[in-house]
Each structure stands twice: as structure tokens, then as C-alpha cells.
């Protein structure tokens, strides 16, 4: 596939211009406007994450994507990610097949285990079954994607016997990726079931993921599968200059990182760590020229078919997100293409 560029958002609750917090409802409406702008500036994909906690507004990405579908005509619409472990594969397929119909074939799915676990107790799943839930459900989902009567049995949901699922898609398939955070087992699993791969690169030099790309390609070959695309997702922010971008992002990025880190036992983020990630790591923050150079390096070094910028960063206001999206589409993407031509 030709090189593509996309955006991802987790639907973070954001600040208003006066520093007050917007409601969940307004944050969701703003995501729709951000996606409309993404199409206007020529981007290929918008991905929306699924979370079930106070600091993120979106618990049902498909609903928001359906609203975006009604306002757009070209951009592809997907999840980032769908937490398959705590969902039902049949219902996931049905929802995205419906989105695919509404969007004239633009739906995509990124399946993942999720880095947050609130959905497990919410929907009655035991975290002790974390691995088995995903393994069984991705196996079933791979069968559902064939859009033929399914016979399947496992321990995590009732069995199916020659069961058809509706609606079918007009094309006969939905583009479905698997998002991984760096686990070799997850990379091999994606290859085993024949799913394209999305690397969630959120820290360190992106090129440290090159061995995972190589592992994926070797696994595809071992499972006698055709070559499949690899994409990457990384956080970032674009502004007129490096200094402006870093200063705009810093308080929101740190607050978000520290809030999650407190739950997981991480130390608070220092400015030195932040600057290091911006200069050498997986934080794609700066002027269009700076961000383009980092993306071009990652695309070339990892052989990427798509790069998705996670443009939402904690409480950063909607207006700044819109500016970042516009610069990413109108300036960064052309610069990346020029560097790689």
C-alpha cells in the first residue's frame, strides 16, 4: 500500500480557553470537528480509542466514528484500539460492519488488549484471564472476518455452530489491524492470524522496534502468509516552531503522564526526560520541519505503510489540537513525502 498518514485520539477531556474543563459531551463533539478537519487537510485515517474512565470521553468509538462518517467522504475511520478482550467479537464485527455501510467502505478496526483495564471489571471479566480472553476472541474474530457461517468453540463465550453474522460488508471484508506495544508474542500472534500490525511506539528511539518488524516478517513467512503492512502510532504536537510546540505540549503531556504514572507506580516525568523524548525518542513534537524529519526517519527505518500521530495530549485545548492537525496535514505530510521521494 502507498504510504499513508493518520491521526489517533484517545478522546481526552480537554480544557476550554479559560482553563476550565470541558464536559465529556463537548469533548466528543470536538473530536468530530477534528476529524472533519483531518479530511480537509488530506489525511488518510482517524483512529479513536476506547476507554472507560473519567479522563477520557469516548467509551464507544463506533458511535463517534458514525457521526464523523456523516460529515466526511474520504477519510478512513477506525478504532485505536478496540479492547477485544472485554468485548464480544460478534458484536464488534456487527458494529463495524454497520459503520462500514454508513461510511461507504471506510471502516477499519485496530484490535488490542488495551493498556487500561477498567473495562474488565465493568463488563464482568477477570483480569486473571487476560491472555486467554484475547487469544480466544481474536481467533473467533479472524473467523468472523471471512464473512461465512462460523463454527467455533472456546471457554470465554458460548460456542457458534454454522452461525451467520449480519450485516455483511459490501466489499466482503473489513480492514483489521492488531495493535501491539512491543511484546514478541503479540507480534507473532498478529502474523499467525494474518492481521496487519500497528506498533504503539510511545517511548525511546522508534528504530528500536526494527527487530519486531523483522520478527513479524519472519513469522508471516513461517505461517505461509502474504506480506502485510506495518504502521506505527506515536504521540506528538506540531506548532510553528520547536520552542512553541514543546512549551505548548509540556504541561499537558506531563500532567497526563504523571496521572497515569501514579496509578502504575512510575516516577513523575522530568523536563529532562521530556526533552530527551522530543529530541531522540518517540515524542514527535516541534515545527513541521522537525516533525517531518523524525517521521521520515521512522518510516524509512521501520518500513512503515502508515504513520499515525496521536495528536490528543491530555487536557490540551481543542483550538491548539486543530492547529496541530492543520500543520500536520498541510505542512508535515508534504515534507515527509519530499524527504522520502
Order of alpha helices (4+ residues) and beta strands (2+ residues): beta-alpha-beta-alpha-beta-beta-alpha-beta-alpha-alpha-beta-beta-beta-alpha-beta-alpha-beta-alpha-alpha-beta-alpha-beta-alpha-alpha
